[in-house]
């Protein structure tokens, strides 16, 4: 089935909303197309520097995404500023690092005061949508749960640590103006931690998780990954291929392995972390993406994870669970695209408890 891609955005805060809605509507006009490309690596063996073939693909999918030469309206600098602002406002710590490509990387670590070495807490790693930074976490309601949610299974020890890594301003396989901006490279799929050519976003998230754990207040077997839109794509890819991630639960993703715009798709794989996976989807997501989201779940159940480890929910406009995608949410019509846009940029706060309960019930 052919359907439109829901690329990817969220401007729910302040003056960014109007600009981002314009970008989302531009993206919603793109027709999904089938692509040829490479197949997924069967294991994590390092094949050396990624060699590009005649199709422009490597053994790991597309080549690593290069940094964007220019970012629209300074999105990269804006995202770093927002990271610091959000972190400061929430009493968090800004973490800095330089990745193997020489790019400065940043994250925000928000820790409840109750966390200590004697009473460690679970940690949630949350990845932002493309073009945006950590300010988008404010639209989810998850910060409201940071001191009270039971992710540990111990009602006497509520709360969780929140880690918010920031993506890079990279060139992506999207049309202008969405082809550059702060996002995640799920297009290049080397997940081999022993390789010097490991996906640098993987390496960066690994690094910040390790820094957080060094503080001695994180429950080792309760590190969870979540994300929204492009952050959900990266969260899905990362969670399925990172030892130590107990469970992954995301909102609004299709598949990070065969994005419609990707010239080098690969079959979905989970090389070394076949752990529980949960997807919150919309019956009418931007561009009619719901069928693609359900196909991704089917791919996971039928070739990647045990069926019992894969679950999800489809939500209508009132965030009520429904049994199937909205058949009337056909892409290309003004009403359908407008509804899909609105659904996509609205995180289902009413399902936060369900998401967090899923994580609590699935320690490593």
VEXDREN-2710 file (C-alpha; in Angstrom, 1 decimal):
% VEXDREN-2710
k/r/px/py/pz
1/UNK/0.0/0.0/0.0
2/UNK/1.2/3.5/-0.8
3/UNK/0.7/6.2/1.7
4/UNK/2.2/9.6/2.6
5/UNK/5.0/10.0/5.1
6/UNK/4.3/12.0/8.3
7/UNK/7.4/14.2/8.4
8/UNK/7.9/15.1/11.3
9/UNK/7.6/18.1/13.4
10/UNK/6.2/19.8/16.4
11/UNK/5.9/23.4/17.2
12/UNK/3.8/23.5/20.3
13/UNK/5.6/26.2/22.2
14/UNK/5.5/29.9/21.8
15/UNK/6.4/31.6/18.5
16/UNK/7.7/28.4/16.9
17/UNK/4.2/26.9/16.4
18/UNK/3.2/28.8/13.2
19/UNK/6.5/28.3/11.5
20/UNK/6.6/24.6/12.2
21/UNK/3.0/24.0/11.1
22/UNK/4.1/25.4/7.7
23/UNK/6.9/23.0/7.5
24/UNK/4.7/20.1/8.5
25/UNK/2.2/20.9/5.8
26/UNK/5.0/21.1/3.3
27/UNK/6.2/17.6/4.4
28/UNK/2.7/16.2/4.3
29/UNK/2.5/16.9/0.6
30/UNK/5.2/14.4/-0.2
31/UNK/4.1/11.1/-1.7
32/UNK/5.6/7.9/-0.2
33/UNK/7.7/6.1/-2.7
34/UNK/9.3/2.7/-2.7
35/UNK/13.0/2.5/-2.7
36/UNK/15.8/0.1/-3.5
37/UNK/18.8/-0.3/-1.4
38/UNK/21.0/-2.4/0.8
39/UNK/19.9/-5.1/3.2
40/UNK/20.3/-5.0/6.9
41/UNK/23.6/-6.4/8.4
42/UNK/22.9/-9.9/9.8
43/UNK/25.2/-9.2/12.7
44/UNK/27.3/-6.4/14.1
45/UNK/30.6/-7.4/12.5
46/UNK/32.6/-4.4/11.6
47/UNK/33.3/-4.2/7.8
48/UNK/35.6/-1.2/8.1
49/UNK/34.9/2.2/6.7
50/UNK/31.5/2.3/5.0
51/UNK/32.1/1.8/1.3
52/UNK/29.5/3.5/-0.9
53/UNK/28.2/1.3/-3.8
54/UNK/26.8/2.4/-7.2
55/UNK/23.4/3.0/-5.6
56/UNK/24.9/5.4/-3.0
57/UNK/24.4/2.8/-0.2
58/UNK/26.7/1.1/2.3
59/UNK/26.5/-2.2/4.1
60/UNK/24.8/-0.2/6.9
61/UNK/22.2/1.6/4.8
62/UNK/22.8/5.2/3.7
63/UNK/26.2/6.7/4.4
64/UNK/26.5/8.7/7.7
65/UNK/24.6/11.9/7.4
66/UNK/26.9/15.0/7.1
67/UNK/26.4/18.1/9.0
68/UNK/24.3/20.8/7.3
69/UNK/26.3/23.7/5.9
70/UNK/23.6/26.1/6.9
71/UNK/20.7/25.7/9.3
72/UNK/17.4/27.4/8.6
73/UNK/17.0/30.4/11.0
74/UNK/19.8/29.2/13.2
75/UNK/18.0/26.1/14.5
76/UNK/21.1/24.4/15.8
77/UNK/22.1/27.4/18.0
78/UNK/18.5/27.9/19.0
79/UNK/18.2/24.2/20.1
80/UNK/21.3/24.4/22.3
81/UNK/20.0/27.6/23.9
82/UNK/16.7/26.0/24.5
83/UNK/18.4/23.0/26.0
84/UNK/20.2/25.2/28.5
85/UNK/17.1/27.2/29.3
86/UNK/14.9/24.1/29.8
87/UNK/17.6/22.4/31.8
88/UNK/18.1/25.5/34.1
89/UNK/14.3/25.9/34.6
90/UNK/13.9/22.3/35.6
91/UNK/16.9/22.2/37.9
92/UNK/18.8/19.9/35.6
93/UNK/22.5/19.7/34.5
94/UNK/23.7/20.4/31.0
95/UNK/26.1/17.8/29.8
96/UNK/28.6/18.4/27.0
97/UNK/30.8/16.1/24.9
98/UNK/32.6/16.0/21.5
99/UNK/31.8/13.0/19.3
100/UNK/34.2/11.2/17.0
101/UNK/33.5/13.5/14.1
102/UNK/34.4/16.5/16.2
103/UNK/30.9/17.7/16.7
104/UNK/30.0/19.3/20.0
105/UNK/27.1/17.3/21.6
106/UNK/24.8/18.3/24.5
107/UNK/22.2/16.8/26.8
108/UNK/20.1/17.7/29.8
109/UNK/20.0/15.5/32.8
110/UNK/17.1/16.2/35.2
111/UNK/17.4/14.3/38.5
112/UNK/14.8/14.3/41.3
113/UNK/16.2/15.3/44.7
114/UNK/15.1/12.0/46.1
115/UNK/17.6/10.1/43.9
116/UNK/20.7/8.8/45.7
117/UNK/23.1/5.9/45.7
118/UNK/21.1/4.3/48.5
119/UNK/17.8/5.0/46.7
120/UNK/18.5/4.9/43.0
121/UNK/15.8/5.6/40.5
122/UNK/15.0/4.4/37.0
123/UNK/16.1/6.6/34.0
124/UNK/14.0/7.6/31.0
125/UNK/16.0/8.6/27.9
126/UNK/13.7/10.8/25.7
127/UNK/14.5/11.9/22.2
128/UNK/13.1/15.0/20.6
129/UNK/11.4/15.4/17.2
130/UNK/13.4/16.6/14.2
131/UNK/14.1/20.4/14.0
132/UNK/13.3/20.8/17.7
133/UNK/15.1/20.5/20.9
134/UNK/14.4/19.7/24.5
135/UNK/11.6/22.3/24.8
136/UNK/9.3/19.8/23.2
137/UNK/9.4/17.7/26.3
138/UNK/7.3/20.4/27.9
139/UNK/4.4/19.5/25.6
140/UNK/4.3/15.9/26.8
141/UNK/3.4/16.1/30.4
142/UNK/6.1/13.7/31.3
143/UNK/7.9/16.3/33.4
144/UNK/4.8/16.4/35.6
145/UNK/5.5/12.7/36.5
146/UNK/9.2/12.9/37.3
147/UNK/8.7/12.9/41.0
148/UNK/5.7/10.7/41.4
149/UNK/5.6/8.0/38.7
150/UNK/6.3/4.5/39.8
151/UNK/8.9/3.1/37.3
152/UNK/10.7/1.1/39.9
153/UNK/7.9/-1.2/41.1
154/UNK/8.4/0.2/44.6
155/UNK/5.7/2.6/45.7
156/UNK/8.0/3.9/48.4
157/UNK/10.6/5.0/45.9
158/UNK/8.7/7.0/43.2
159/UNK/10.1/9.1/40.4
160/UNK/12.6/8.8/37.6
161/UNK/15.7/10.5/36.2
162/UNK/15.2/12.1/32.8
163/UNK/17.9/12.3/30.2
164/UNK/17.4/14.5/27.2
165/UNK/20.1/14.2/24.5
166/UNK/20.2/16.7/21.7
167/UNK/20.5/15.7/18.0
168/UNK/22.8/17.4/15.4
169/UNK/22.1/19.8/12.6
170/UNK/22.4/17.2/9.7
171/UNK/21.4/16.8/6.1
172/UNK/18.5/14.3/5.9
173/UNK/16.7/12.6/3.0
174/UNK/13.9/15.1/3.1
175/UNK/13.0/18.0/0.7
176/UNK/13.8/21.6/1.6
177/UNK/13.3/23.1/4.0
178/UNK/13.2/19.8/6.0
179/UNK/16.4/18.5/4.6
180/UNK/18.5/20.2/7.3
181/UNK/17.9/20.8/10.9
182/UNK/18.5/19.3/14.4
183/UNK/17.6/15.6/14.1
184/UNK/18.8/12.1/14.3
185/UNK/20.7/9.9/11.9
186/UNK/18.7/6.6/11.7
187/UNK/19.6/6.4/8.0
188/UNK/23.1/5.0/8.8
189/UNK/22.8/1.7/10.7
190/UNK/26.2/0.6/12.0
191/UNK/25.4/-0.5/15.6
192/UNK/28.7/-2.2/16.3
193/UNK/30.0/-0.7/19.5
194/UNK/33.5/-2.0/18.7
195/UNK/33.6/-0.2/15.4
196/UNK/35.3/3.2/15.0
197/UNK/32.5/3.8/12.4
198/UNK/29.6/3.4/14.9
199/UNK/26.7/5.7/14.3
200/UNK/27.7/8.8/16.1
201/UNK/24.3/9.5/17.5
202/UNK/24.4/6.0/19.0
203/UNK/27.8/6.8/20.5
204/UNK/26.5/10.1/21.9
205/UNK/23.5/8.6/23.6
206/UNK/25.7/5.8/24.9
207/UNK/28.1/8.4/26.3
208/UNK/25.4/10.5/28.1
209/UNK/23.8/7.3/29.6
210/UNK/27.2/6.3/30.9
211/UNK/27.8/9.8/32.4
212/UNK/24.4/9.6/34.1
213/UNK/25.1/6.1/35.5
214/UNK/28.5/7.3/36.9
215/UNK/26.6/9.3/39.4
216/UNK/25.5/6.1/41.1
217/UNK/21.8/6.9/41.4
218/UNK/20.4/5.1/38.4
219/UNK/18.8/1.6/38.7
220/UNK/21.0/-0.4/36.3
221/UNK/18.2/-2.7/35.0
222/UNK/15.7/0.1/34.5
223/UNK/16.9/2.4/31.7
224/UNK/14.1/3.1/29.3
225/UNK/14.0/4.9/25.9
226/UNK/11.2/7.0/24.5
227/UNK/10.8/9.6/21.8
228/UNK/8.4/11.5/19.5
229/UNK/8.2/11.5/15.7
230/UNK/11.8/11.5/14.4
231/UNK/12.9/11.0/18.0
232/UNK/10.6/8.0/18.1
233/UNK/12.3/6.7/15.0
234/UNK/15.7/7.1/16.6
235/UNK/14.4/5.8/19.9
236/UNK/13.1/2.7/18.2
237/UNK/16.3/2.0/16.4
238/UNK/18.5/2.7/19.4
239/UNK/16.3/0.8/21.9
240/UNK/16.2/-2.3/19.7
241/UNK/20.0/-2.3/19.3
242/UNK/21.4/-1.2/22.7
243/UNK/22.2/-3.7/25.5
244/UNK/21.0/-2.3/28.8
245/UNK/17.8/-0.7/27.5
246/UNK/15.1/-2.5/29.4
247/UNK/12.2/-1.4/27.2
248/UNK/11.3/1.1/24.5
249/UNK/8.0/3.0/24.3
250/UNK/7.5/5.7/21.6
251/UNK/4.9/8.0/20.0
252/UNK/4.3/8.4/16.3
253/UNK/6.9/6.5/14.3
254/UNK/6.7/4.3/11.2
255/UNK/10.0/2.5/10.8
256/UNK/13.5/3.8/11.2
257/UNK/14.7/1.1/8.9
258/UNK/12.8/1.8/5.7
259/UNK/11.7/5.4/5.7
260/UNK/10.0/6.2/2.5
261/UNK/12.5/8.9/1.6
262/UNK/15.5/6.6/2.4
263/UNK/17.4/5.5/-0.7
264/UNK/19.0/2.6/1.2
265/UNK/16.3/0.9/3.3
266/UNK/17.1/-2.2/5.3
267/UNK/14.9/-4.8/6.9
268/UNK/14.2/-4.1/10.6
269/UNK/16.6/-5.7/13.0
270/UNK/17.5/-6.0/16.7
271/UNK/21.0/-7.3/16.8
272/UNK/21.6/-7.4/20.5
273/UNK/18.6/-6.1/22.5
274/UNK/15.4/-8.0/21.8
275/UNK/13.5/-6.3/24.6
276/UNK/9.8/-5.2/24.9
277/UNK/8.6/-2.5/22.5
278/UNK/5.5/-0.3/22.7
279/UNK/4.1/2.1/20.1
280/UNK/1.4/4.8/20.6
281/UNK/0.0/5.6/17.2
282/UNK/-2.7/7.9/15.8
283/UNK/-5.6/6.6/13.8
284/UNK/-5.1/9.7/11.6
285/UNK/-1.4/10.8/11.7
286/UNK/0.1/13.2/9.2
287/UNK/-0.1/12.0/5.6
288/UNK/-2.1/8.9/6.6
289/UNK/0.9/7.3/8.3
290/UNK/-1.0/5.0/10.6
291/UNK/-0.8/2.0/8.2
292/UNK/3.0/2.4/8.1
293/UNK/3.1/2.4/11.9
294/UNK/1.1/-0.8/12.1
295/UNK/3.3/-2.3/9.4
296/UNK/6.4/-1.6/11.5
297/UNK/4.8/-3.4/14.5
298/UNK/4.0/-6.3/12.2
299/UNK/7.6/-6.4/11.0
300/UNK/8.8/-6.5/14.5
301/UNK/6.4/-9.3/15.5
302/UNK/7.1/-11.4/12.5
303/UNK/10.8/-11.2/12.1
304/UNK/12.6/-9.3/14.8
305/UNK/11.1/-9.8/18.3
306/UNK/8.9/-12.5/19.9
307/UNK/5.3/-11.5/19.2
308/UNK/4.6/-11.3/22.9
309/UNK/7.2/-8.5/23.2
310/UNK/5.6/-6.1/20.8
311/UNK/2.5/-4.1/21.7
312/UNK/0.8/-0.8/20.8
313/UNK/-2.3/1.2/20.8
314/UNK/-4.1/3.2/18.1
315/UNK/-5.7/6.5/19.3
316/UNK/-8.5/8.5/17.8
317/UNK/-8.9/12.3/18.1
318/UNK/-10.2/12.0/21.7
319/UNK/-7.2/9.7/22.6
320/UNK/-9.6/6.8/22.9
321/UNK/-8.1/3.4/21.9
322/UNK/-9.5/2.1/18.6
323/UNK/-9.0/-1.1/16.8
324/UNK/-7.8/0.2/13.4
325/UNK/-6.5/3.2/11.4
326/UNK/-8.9/5.8/10.2
327/UNK/-9.8/4.7/6.7
328/UNK/-11.0/8.2/5.8
329/UNK/-7.6/9.7/6.7
330/UNK/-6.4/9.6/3.1
331/UNK/-3.4/11.8/2.3
332/UNK/-3.6/14.7/0.0
333/UNK/-6.9/16.2/1.0
334/UNK/-6.9/19.4/3.0
335/UNK/-9.2/18.2/5.7
336/UNK/-7.3/14.9/6.2
337/UNK/-3.9/16.6/6.2
338/UNK/-5.0/19.2/8.7
339/UNK/-6.4/16.5/11.0
340/UNK/-3.3/14.4/10.7
341/UNK/-1.1/17.4/11.4
342/UNK/-3.1/18.2/14.5
343/UNK/-2.9/14.6/15.8
344/UNK/0.8/14.4/15.1
345/UNK/1.7/17.5/17.1
346/UNK/-0.4/16.5/20.1
347/UNK/1.3/14.1/22.5
348/UNK/-1.3/11.9/24.1
349/UNK/-0.8/13.0/27.7
350/UNK/-3.7/10.8/28.8
351/UNK/-1.6/7.7/28.0
352/UNK/1.5/8.7/30.0
353/UNK/0.6/6.5/32.8
354/UNK/0.1/3.6/30.5
355/UNK/3.4/4.2/28.8
356/UNK/5.2/4.5/32.2
357/UNK/3.4/1.4/33.5
358/UNK/4.6/-0.6/30.5
359/UNK/8.2/0.4/31.3
360/UNK/7.8/-0.4/35.0
361/UNK/6.5/-3.8/34.1
362/UNK/9.5/-4.6/31.9
363/UNK/12.8/-4.3/33.7
364/UNK/15.8/-5.7/32.0
END
